[in-house]
Amino acid sequence: MIKLGDMKFRMFSIRVLLIRLFTGRVFTWNFFTSTLGATHQTTHQTIHQATHQTTHQYALGATHQATLGATHQTIYQTTLKATLLATLLATTLLTGCNNNAPTAPAPPTGSDGHVFAVETGDSQLPYLVIDTRGEAILYEPKIAADLKIYVQKELVQTQPIGIEYRGKTSFRLSDKKGFNIETWDNQGEDTDVSLLGLPEEEDWRLVGHVVNLTEKYTYDESLIHNTVAYEIARRTGRYASRVVMTEVELNGRYLGVYQFMEKPKRDKHRIDITKLDETDANITGGYIFTIDKVSLGDDAIGLPLEYFYSNWDDDARYTIENSFRSRYDIFADTLAFEPFRPPYHPEQYLETYFVYEEPDASDITPNQKTYLANYIDQFESALRSDDFEAGERTYREFIDTASFVDYLLINELCRNVDAFRISTYLVKDRDQALQMGPVWDFNIGFARGGRIPADGWVIDYNSYVQQDPWMMPFWWDRLMEDPLFRGDVRARWLSLRGSEWSDAALVELVDGIFGELQRSGAVARNDEAWDDGIGMDAVTATDELKTFLLARAAWLDSEVSGF
């Protein structure tokens, strides 16, 4: 008598035989099908025999046929499932054994075994993998995460980090978020580290282009606005954030192309100025401050992420703790109302605020605040009252004129409509004059700077835009009234156009940066991840960027020649 257990063992043996035959590469498809048919017939006979004998022992009389049929059906279904499983496995193995059959590609895997979210081929672009250990990223504070850096799928660096979202308007508008990153040690304390070959520091930025999937628009389709602008700035000999183009994967999701860059801050490799402590007797520097929107700082800790999607008022929440206001309005007239009114009050467009960066609002002392505010007031008062026709230029005692000239030309060439009035850094080092820069944030520069015509000066912003909450300070109109300053602008422009900013140099710069992205396949991968009906075309956008730069430079040639 054949027992059910024997029958199951036979079926298992058949499956093992199939596997061995396939893995031994001795099966042909015809042999497989004939064997499968024989197996099915043998199985049917085996089931019938086992069922009949088993039922005969346990069923009598009229119940015999019913029991036989039910039992036969149950065992047949069970065995058929097993047979089909074996068939499926055998088919898979057969496909693998057939050298002419297509095989599934191996998943893109790093040297440490990490499976990438996308296939990067032989791309030499750094690929950053961030794992937040199951925690959600906040706007404030940073949460612990792990960073891995791969080049051509080789793991080249691992680093504990803190990560949080960054940006104000860009955070609210863009589905592709930016991040602040801080390098940490194993105890969660910040530590200076060299990443991607950049000088050691602890504070970094991951900046992507703005993508709004709901309203179907994007800023900077070329993906390289900041990278190009910062390199243009560095070619003047000025510091600008160093940038490495990367691709980013976050918690298993591919996020696309990002610009990994330095945060502007006091450091010997960044803004190289004297550290100003609370106890220093000499309080003439160093200061870093901005003309910009404000952030909540530590007041943001604990607020839900949803809060920051609509907290527009916080951008204009200037206080005596975080900033000081110019005595003069955008027309160089004395302001007749008190500072620190509610956000977006009707006369805000007249005001210019200076926001503390280093020392920040929590560290700067009252004496240091007074010194800095008085210094700016002395400069502005001199600039406002100097009689240029009479040769009076006392304003030059307060500023590094060359830095003002370079800042003007960089932002005008790139048509950065955010410059001068927001996203604007200023530096006052110890016993030194006020400097403009470094430049920052060009995501709506170049051909995207639509608020200013291609043949218009960015510093004439107030002529094109009415009562924006952040208007152009009076400084630049007034400086351009000075023939000596205009002469400095002309001389510097001609020097740069004859060398680092020539047409050929500008085209070569853009082609070099974008070419690396395109050759790596990163442009296509980014567009596939984010297009979603927008119609992204980075190649066309980059061609437009080059066309714009050459046309803008030619226009400035004609303008500056008359200075």
Secondary structure, 3 states (H helix, E strand, C coil): CCCHHHHHHHHHHHHHHHHHHHHCCCCCHHHHHHHHHHHHHHHHHHHHHHHHHHHHHHCCCCHHHHHHHHHHHHHHHHHHHHHHHHHHHHHHHHHHHCCCCCCCCCCCECCCCCECCCCCCCCCCCEEEEECCCCCCCCCCCEEEEEEEEECCEEEEEEEEEEEEECCHHHHHCCCCEEEEEEECCCCCECCECCCCCCCECEEEEECCCEECCCCEECCCCCCHHHHHHHHHHCCCCCCCCEEEEEEEECCEEEEEEEEEECCCECCCCECCCCCCCCCCCCCCCEEEEECCCCCHHHHCCCCHHHHHCCHHHHHCCCCCCEEECCECCCCCECCCCCCCCCCCCCHHHCCEEEEEECCCCCCCHHHHHHHHHHHHHHHHHHHHCCHHHCCCHHHHCECHHHHHHHHHHHHHCCCCCCCCCCEEEEECCCCCEEECCCCCCCCCHHHCCCCCCCCCHHHHHHHCCCCCCCCCCHHHHHCCCHHHHHHHHHHHHHHHCCCCCHHHHHHHHHHHHHHHHHHCHHHHHHHHHCCCCCCCHHHHHHHHHHHHHHHHHHHHHHHCCC
